[in-house]
Structure formats: structure tokens, C-alpha cells
Amino acid sequence: MARTTPAEPVDERIHDIDLSQEMQGSFLEYAYSVIYSRALPDARDGLKPVQRRILYQMAEMGLRPDRGHVKSARVVGEVMGKLHPHGDAPIYDALVRLAQHFSLRVPLVDGHGNFGSLDDGPAASRYTEARLDAAALAMTENLDEDVVDFVANYDGQFQQPAVLPAAFPNLLVNGASGIAVGMATNMAPHNLNEVVAAAIHLLQHPDASVDELMEFMPGPDFPSGGILMGLDGVKDAYRSGRGAFKVRAKTSIESLGPRRKGIVVTELPYQVGPERVIEKMKDAVTTKKLQGISDVQDYTDRKNGLRLIITIKTGFDPAAVLEQLFRYTPLEDSFSINNVALVHGQPKTLGIKELLQVYLDHRIEVITRRSQYRLARCRERLHLVRGLLLAIVDIDEVIQVIRSSEDSEEARARLQQVFDLDEIQAEYILELRLRRLTKFSRIELEAERDRLLQEIAELEELLGDQSLLHAQVASELEAAADKYGSPRRTLLLNAAPARPRTAKAAADLQIADAPTQVLLSTTGRMVRIDDETAELTPPRRRSKHDAVLARITTTTRSEIGALTSAGRVVRFSPVDVPAVPPASVQLGAGVRVHDYLGLSDKKERVLALVRFDSDVPVALGTRGGIVKRFVPSALTERPEVEVIGLKKGDEVVGAHEAADDADLVFIATDTQLLRFSASLVRPQGAAAGGMAGIRLAADARVLFFTAIPPQASDEAVVVTVADVDGALDGTAAGRGKVTALSEFPHKGRATGGVRSQSLLKGETALVLAWAGVEPRALATDGAARELPEVGARRDASGVVLAAPLASVGTAIA
């Protein structure tokens, strides 16, 4: 009978562990992992780890903008297999967001296929394709030049950057959102041009305040546009890192038929989709919260963008219905800023100044490390080039030394001894191809040596001078803004939306249709003053916005027109224009009229304001000397009306009301001034191209045009400023003079006029001209300035001005 071997003893001891300590330790490890490795962005490059790994891996795969797209599933697989120790779903979600133009202000991934919308998710990763967008190259550039630290991946097989170089402030430009353990972040996107301007100002003025930075970066700029109502919440967020504000849809009330009005929505608040708006609208109508809506249609498409048309029932006030829509639907939504980001691995709540400073410190370090790397490479190459030049001087002896040596070790040692080379130079010569040892190679090597010496000197100077380093940072930021920046999309309004306390009061929540004045400054700021009889007083501290270009009396809810340099009149209502008190009127607090009207061309300027109920003709003059008069009350009710058929390259330079007894005044760059009666220009229809106003010399162009009413002709003056040949714009004050308009005789239409200023040696043309009533005239550059005394002769040369003048207008009072 076989004997059995007893089994090995088993350790059945049970270890007692305190449950609270185990849970506490595990929870802290989990919380740290979520905060540091998943949910919060780094304040330097503005990326979460998964986003950084996606961009880096796509750069390593060569998915540049000039290459073809690849399957998104391939990108997800590469990132998951090499860098990101999580599932494919969160990686693809992060990739999709990087490609969505409605989520990021500057998208970093160029997606091909269905990457989703605000109301629907994307297609599966196997159906979509992706590659890096052009802006992503700026985020990953110079990674091969030791500009950032690299760390091991999750299993130690690969290296990944701890942070990207980030040539632009991505965190502020694209914003971020994430929920960690015990904290969350929600950062608004901003305009790249404005963020760069603020960063450069802070770089040059480290003690700059938040208010100073807001001069360059006034508020968020959402990809979807919209209207930001009230800047108090923005100021709070910029100072403390926390704040909230309201964002409204961009809407207009238009005629949908002969007797039907409708509300047209062209922009929605950030992350609000049209289907969500329609659903909330239908729910509010069903529950009787909303009244006056008969239909809503979604005409959104890729070509024309967002367009929701809400039809209003007959008998209902569209403005009152719109107020109800803002109250009960996402046409008005709130946005809460919580600027939490990682700084040196620690989560912190940062204000705007701290966010910009962290980024600037990062860029200074990146450029310093890049310059040190390039300096080291240049020195290494220069060392080799000098060795080659020594060898080429007596190449026959070099060859003889190598041929007579037993092996490479002996050849290297003898080269070092004979030619006074070190080991690196000798090894390089041994590995050199013989075809490089020619006469032309020597010339090329000498040129390369000189170039390397120059580069080394420049790099050493850059590294040794902090001001040069800061200038390099600013220069690269400006280059990024020029390349990837775009105009602002979100309109900023100072006034926060009023809110009725009850639903019953919502229909009555309207701004009264009361008399008001609308003022437009020469710098393009517009304000409303709800008191047509009050005397206006300028602010104690005068600014560059204090010169008035146009002033019109109307009512709050009426429609007026803005006449632009493109020869069109844009209808708008001043109801949303910021209202300021008559005492201490500050035009700088107004809205930018270019943004308020939504003008797409940055060069298009607003020149005048017109009333559509006026039968007094408006005269306008063009750069090419054309004059035209039209009657505003005869214009159609379309939102935009072309009031003159401009020739190619021509533009309107001035416009003013002009009855038949008014004088029209042209001033050209060659100093010629023409004054003639408005009765010589008969009013024409909107489509007409006008008639000849002033006969111009070959190289001359019209600088200024206006109309002077007869009651003001005795008090009117002419202001002219001549430039200095060769001076940069805005650097030389030039010579200017102020002359009574009565000094200039009346001439016939289409004649050349008379000289308005004599040009001295070194002066080539007029750079600024203006005509109007003198007691209210002033000029602006950085601040308001008084003009020279009146009384100069018609053809005098003027006096040297105290400072450069940027524009001329009338004073507030």
C-alpha cells in the first residue's frame, strides 16, 4: 500500500485592516488621479492629458494639414496603445471635441465626416477621419529641440511631453470644462487676437491691472457668437477666477410678408442647439407660458449657417414676445466661469492676470530652452566645420595619413596629432565622403562658418538680454495671432438684461418708446442718451472717444440707419445700445458700432446716421470725387439698402443731411477744396451711381466730404493737416491750420476747387481734413486735444502741431 505525502501547510492568517483608513487612502489616490491625470487642464498649454496625448501622437504619426486624413479609429488605437491607459470611448470623445468648430474658438483637429452637432452626437470612430489642423502645429512645434520635459508613458516603453510648447494661449482661447473630485472647471473661450494683445501688454507692463488688461481683452468670445449681456460678471471672473453672466441669442425682427412679422435667430448662446430651443419653445407654448407664436421653422444649413424663423401671430408685439422667449427658452442662457487649472501640478483658481502670467512664464522658458538647444547645436557644428577647414588646407596629407595607417584607431590618433584636432573632429573627417573635399566645398564651409558665428552671436545676445527674450516672445505671439486669429464673434453689451418678477409682468417688460439721442464717436463707439432736452457734459477725464462723428434724435424703439463706407444703409434699432446719463457722457463706454451692426468687412466704416422718416436729402461723397443726394424716406424697408452704385475700388468718405440751400464741401489730398451749392446735385434713386463732384488730379483722392447748412456757414471752419514725407504713420505731428470756411469761394460742381493749405518742403499731401462748426471742434489721438486758433489764411502753411492727430469731430458739449 502506497504511502501519501502530507500537503504543505497553508497560511490561513487573516489581516485586520481599518476600513476607514483603507477607504480614505483609496479615495485620495483616486481623487489625485482624476484631478491631475484626467479632468483639469494644465494652465500652460490649456490641455488635459488625453488631449495632449492625442495631439502629440498625431504629430508623431505625421498627420499634418498637408497630408491626407486617416481613420479616427487608427488615431484612437495609437493613443490608447502607447500613451493613454484608458478606454477608446473617452479618447474619441476628446478627439471629437478638438475638431468641433462650435466647441472650440480655434479647432486643433481637422475632422472629415460626421463629428456631431449641438443636438446630436458624432458617428463612430470607424466612420470618421482626422488630421491635425494648422493651429495644432503651433501647439506642437519645436518638440524636437528640448523645449519641454518628457516623461515615461504608463508602462515605461515610450516617452511623452509633460506639456506642449503652445505658441498661443490655448487655455484662454479655447476654454475648458471638466468635473474632478471635489472641484470642477469651466472656462470661457476668447478671441485669439485680443488674448495675444493682453498677453503682450502684460509682458511689457508686469504691473498692469485687470482693468488695463480688459482694454485689450474685454470679454469672452464664443464660437457661436451671441450677445453677452453685462460685463460685471466678466470683471468678477477676471479678478477672482469666478463669475457669471448672461448670453443672448442674436435676433432681429423682420417682415415675413405684407402683414406678418417674425423673429429671426442667427446666433445662439454657447453650447445651445436649435433643436433644444425649439423643444423648449413648444413646451412653453403648450403650458401657456408663451403666447403670440404661430410657427417656428429651422432653416439652418452648412452654407448659410444658423437661421431660426419664429412667426408672430397677428396683433402681438414681436418685441414683447421676444422678451418672453428670452425668459422661458435657452435663447438667453447663463454662463458661469470657474477658472480652475493645474499650476505646477496643483489645482488653483486663477484670475485673468495669473492665467496670462503662467502662460508667459511657460513661453519664456520654452524659447530659452530652444535657444540654448540651438546654441549648443551651432557650437557643435562650428567645431566640426573648423576641423574640416583645417583638413581641406592640406587634403593630400590627410589622405596620406589615412592610407598609411593600419586601422581607423591609428588614423584617428595620427590626424589628431598632425592637424591638432580633437577626437570628434578626427572621427568626423574619417567618415567624410571624398566628394566633399573640393574647392567648392571649402567655399561652402567658409560661408557656413560665418553663418554659424552670426547665429551663435545672435543666440548668445538673446539669452543674455531679458528684454530681447521678451521681444521674441511678443513677436511669436503676434505671428500666431496673425496666422490663426479671426474677428470677434460675440457682441459685448454693458447693460445686463432686466428681469420681471412674475410671468404676468413679462408682456409689459419693454423699454419705453421714448425720445432719445444716439451719438457715434469718430472711433466707432455708439451710446444712447434717453433725454433729448438735457444739456450734455463731457467727462472730466477726456479720452480719444470724445470726438463725435454723428448725432441723431429719434425714439428708443424706432429704426434708424447707419450709412457705411461701402455705400449702403444698414437698418437697426437703438434699443440695445448702452444708455449713458447726460452728465459726464463717456462715449468710450458705448458699444462698437461695427460689432453691433454685424459688419463682416473689417474695413467697412460707419460714416453717418440717418432717419428713415426724414424728407431732407442726404448727400454723400466718395473717394473718387463722386457726389450723390438721396431721400431717406424713399428707401425700401429692407434690412440693408445700397444707396449708391460704387465703381470698383471706390468708397464713401463722408455723408451729411443737405437741403438745397446747403453747401457741399470736398477736400482732396492735394489740398484742393471745392465748395458748391447742394442744389446743383438733384436727388437720385438708391440704385443710381451719382455724378461728378470734384475734378481730381492724377494722384489725388478725396480725403473728406460734408455738407454745411446755411445757418452754420458763417461759423464753420476748415481743418487741414499735412504730413511729413518719410515719417511713419502716427509718429510725426505734421503741420495743421484752422481757417474760416468763408475764406473759400463757391465754385461750380465738377471743378477743381482752390488750394486749402500750402505744402512746405518735405510735405507731400494732406493726411487729415475736416469742416464743421468751430466752437465744438476738437481732434483726437490718444486723448482729446484742442485745435489751433482760427484765423489762418486760406493758403497758409499752418503751424507745427503738438501731437499727431488721428481724427476730428465735434465735442460732446
Secondary structure, DSSP 4 states (H G I P E B T S, - for coil): -PPPPPPPPP--------HHHHHHHHHHHHHHHHIIIIIS-BTTT---HHHHHHHHHHHHTT--TTS--EEHHHHHHHHHHHT--S-HHHHHHHHHHHH-TTT-SS-SEEEES----SSSPPPPTTT-EEEE-HHHHHHHTTGGGT-S-EEE-TTSSSEEESS---SS-HHHHH-EEEE-SS-EEEE----HHHHHHHHHHHHH-TT--HHHHHHH--S---TT--EEE-SHHHHHHHHHSEEEEEEE-EEEEEEEETTEEEEEEEE--TT--HHHHHHHHHHHHHTTS--SEEEEEE--BTTTB--EEEEEPTTS-HHHHHHHHHHHSTTEEEEEEE-EEEETTEEEE--HHHHHHHHHHHHHHHHHHHHHHHHHHHHHHHHHHHHHHHHHHTHHHHHHHHHT-SSHHHHHHHHHHHHT--HHHHHHHHTS-GGGSSHHHHHHHHHHHHHHHHHHHHHHHHHH-HHHHHHHHHHHHHHHHHHH-----SEEESSPPP--SSSGGGGG------EEEEEEETTSEEEEES-SSSPP---SS--TT-SEEEEEEEETTS-EEEEETTSEEEEE-GGGSPB--STT--GGGSEEHHHHHT-S-TT--EEEEEETT--S-EEEEETTSEEEEE-GGGS-SSSEEE-S-PPTT--EEEEEE--TTSEEEEEETTSEEEEEEGGGS-B--TT---EE-BPPPTT--EEEEEEE-GGGTTTEEEEEEE--TTPPTTT---EEEEEEGGGSPP--TTB--EE-S---TT--SEEEEEEEEGGGEEEESSSEEPPPPB---TT---EE-SS---EEEE---
